[in-house]
Every structure is written in structure tokens, then in C-alpha cells.
């Protein structure tokens, strides 16, 4: 019998470590995951490369998590197949994303995974946490209420808290009345495709003015479209609309 079967939790959220710095912390995160039946570990640009002997040693009995970890060159690729993503951060930032404390975040994840969505929790590098451009790719913020005068939490401990809440939520998940229906939910890759298509079309209109504000404007567009939680057929519809308007503007 597998660890997941023993836990009774079923499939859980992916844990994605963005630019982790120390192998020991990756190993500690893997142990924390397996304590609560989570096995899907993804790494984005680990500083010391992969595989990492220190991570394997620290993981101890969680070697299966380490051995099956997937490595990606950027966060966009790591979440391309995900339909719901939460970013862990103590800072609310300026992105106007919904903010969930651990119990509510875990219940959101359970509800969506029960609806066959692929979900993930993002954790940033040890020194500074997730950058704003990483948080902008998420649907919401997973925040842990800590002492505001000392809000830094070790990476392994952060993963442990998230995994623990995931385990605790198994018996208290409830319906939120949120927009999850029988349509196939769009993945982050689908949304990225729509964003890229729209940004490309807008470039030809002079929308990104002044030029120095283009990066922020693009990020705001991405944030708005990510929060909507489209179905795949809605993405296809909107891309058809963008294509039609672009062709009309070019006189086709």
C-alpha cells in the first residue's frame, strides 16, 4: 500500500520550490511533504543544481519524493499544467490577490482537487522569498500569520505548516460556492497563451505607453486574467475574439 493510500488523503497539491538555495532545505521540505502524504515536488532553478546529495541525505526516508522531483528552468513551465496556484508570502503586495490563511487555503485546495483540478503551492528562495513577478502568476496568496517584527520562516518549516494544514483539512472541507463547474478548467499554460496573445495584439495598438510602464502593465493584465479562473472553452473563445479584432485592425 502506498503512502498516499495509507494517509487516506488522495492526491494533493504540488509543492513547488522556486530557486531554492540549500540542499538541506529541499530535503527538509521533502520530509515534511511525505509526513502528510504529499509526493509531488517540483524545483525551479535550484541554486546548487540537481540532483543534490545534501538534499537526499536530509530527506532521510522521503527519498521517493526527492528521487521523483521534477526540475524546471522557470516558474511558467513548472505551473503550465496547473489550474489553481497559491503563492506563500507574508507580504500582501500590490497585486490585489485574495489572501488565505492556512486553514482556508487548505480547504480551497481540497475543494478544487476534489473537482479534479491540478493545484500547487509556491515557496520562494530562503533569502528573500517569492519575487513579485512570481506571485503575479498565482491565483491567491497563502499567508501564515506570524510576528510582523520577525516574519521569516525556514523553507522546510513553511512546507511543513502547509502540508499539516492540508492534512487537517481532510475532515473539514466544505463547499465555497466558488466557480468550479463541470467544464474543464483552464491550466496556467492556457492562461499564459491568452496573455501572450493579448499582449502581442496590444503592442500594435500603442497601448503600452509610456514604454517604461510596459512591464507593470503586462503584469497587471496577467494578474486580472489569472484571477478569473477560466474554463478551457472560454480561453478558446477569448483568443478567437483577440484574433478577430487583430485581423480587423489590419484590414483582413
N, C-alpha and C positions, 0 to 999 in steps of 0.2 A: 504494500500500500504506500502511495506517495505521501510526501509531507503535506501537500495540498489536501489530499483526501483525509488524512488524519486530522487536519485543522478544522475541517468542515466549512471552510470559508469560500471554497471555489476560487475561480480566477480573481486576481486582484489587480490593482493599478501597477503600472510600470514605475520603477524608480529610476529617474534619470539624473545622473551627476554631471553637471556642466563644468568642464575644466577643473576636475579635482586635482589637488596638488600632491597629497601624500598617499602612498600605497596603503599605509596603515589605516587611514580613514576610510578608504574604499573597502578594505577588509572588514572594518567595524560596521560599516553600513550593510554589507552582505550578511553578517551575523544577525544584525537587528532585523533585517528583512525576513530571514528564514525563521526567526523566533515566532513570527506571526504569519507564516505561510506564504510570504511573498517571494517570488523567484525571478521576476523579470527585471534584470538590471541592465541599464544602458549607460554608456560613458561617452561624453563629448570631449574630445581633445584632452585626454589625461596628460598632465604635465610631464610625467616621467615615462610615458609610453605604456604599451600593453603587449603581452602580459607583464605583471609586476609581482615579483617574488614576495615583497613585503605585504602586499595585499593578500596573497594566498596564505601566508603564514598567520596573519591576523584573523583571517576568515575562519580558521580552525575547521569545525565541522560543516561550515557553509561553503565548502569547495564547489559544490554543484552550482551555486549561484555565481561564483567567480568564474568558473570554467565556461559557463554559458553566457557570460556578459557579452553584449554587442557594443562595438566601438564605432563612433561616427565622427565625421570631420566637422560638422556644425550642427547646431540645435535644430535648424529647419529640417534636416534629414532625419534626425532622431525622433521627431514627433510627426513626421509626414503621414503616418498611418493612424494617428490618434484622433479621436473625436472630442475629447474633453481633457484639458490640461490645467493643472493648478501649479502656481509658482510659489515657493516658500520664500517669504521675506518678512522682516519686521517693519519695513518701511512701506507706507501706503502709496507713495509716489504720486505722480500727476496723471496717471493713466485712467483713472475713474473705473477701475475694475471692481467687481463685487469682492468683498473681503469675508473670508470664513475662518472662524477659529476652529481648532482641531475637531471637535465633535461634529459640527455642521459640515465641515469639509469631508469627513469620512462618510457621513450619511449621503452627501451628494454623490460621492464616488460609488458607493454601494448601489444607489438608485440607478445610476447610469450604467454600471457594469451589468446589473440585472437586466437592463434593456439592450444588452449585447454591444455596448459601446466600448471602444478601446480607450482607456484613461491612463493618465500619467501624472506624477508629481515631480516637479523640478527642484533640484537643490544646486545652489551655486558654489563657487570655489571658496575654500576656507577663509581666505584673507578678506574678501570684500563681499561675498555673496553674489547673487544674480545681478547682472547689469540691467539697466532699463530696457535695452533692446531685447533682452531675453524675456523679461516679464511681459513685454508687449505682445509676445507670441501666445500667451496664456489666456484662458477664459476667466480666470479668477485668481485671487491671492489666498494662499494658505498661510495664516499668520499664527504664531504661538505667543500668547500674552506673557511677556517676561518683564523683568525690571528694566524700565526705559533707560536707566543710567548704565546698564550693562546688558545689552540685548544680544551679544554674540553667543551663539551656541555651537558646540563642536558638531562637525558634519555627521559623525556616527550617532550622536545623541539626537540630532534633528530627525534623522531617518527612523530611529527607534521610536520617538514620540509619534511620528506619522503612522508607522506600522502598528503601534499599540492602539491608536485610535481606530485604525481600520479594523483591527480585531474586535475591539469593544463594540463597534457599531453594528456588528453582525446581528445582534439581537434587538436593535432598536431602530433599524432603517424604516423610514416612512415615506409616503408619497408627498412630494412637494408641490404637485400641481404644475410642475415646470414643463416646458415644451419638449417632451420626449414622446414621439408617436411611432406609428408602425413604419413610417418611411425610413429609408436608410440614411443615417446621419452622415453628414459630410466629414471627411477627415481633415486634419490640418493641411495636408497636401492639397486637397481640393480648394480650401480657402486660400492658400498661398497662390494657387493658379489663378483664382479670381482676382486677388490683389495685384498680381503681376500684370494681368491682362488690363485691369482698370488703370493702373499707373502708367502703363505704356500708352494707352489711349489718351490719358490726360496730358501727357507730355506734349503731344501735338497741338493741344489747345492753348498752351501758355498758362495752364492752371497753376503750375508750381512757380509762383512769383511772390517775393523775390527768391532768387536761386538759393541763397544761403538758408532759407527756411524749408527747402525741399525735404530734407531728411526727417524733420519733425512732422511735416505734413503727411508724408508717406506712412510714418509710424502711427499717426492718428487714424488714418484710413484703415490700416491693418487692425488696429485695436477695435474700431467700431464694427468691422466686418467679422472679426473673430468672436465678439460677444453675442452675435445674433444666433449662433448655433444652427446653421442651415442644414437642410436635407440635401442629399446629392442632386436630386432633380431640380432643386431651387438654384443651386450653383450653376447647373447647365442652363437654366432659364436666364439667369443674370448675365452669364457670359455671352449668350445669344443676343441679349439686349445691347451689351457693350459693343459687340461685333457689328450689329446693325447700325448703331449710331456712328461708329467709326467709319464704316463704309459710306454712309450717307454724307458725312462731312467731307470725304474725299471725292464725292461726286459719283460713286459707283451705283 
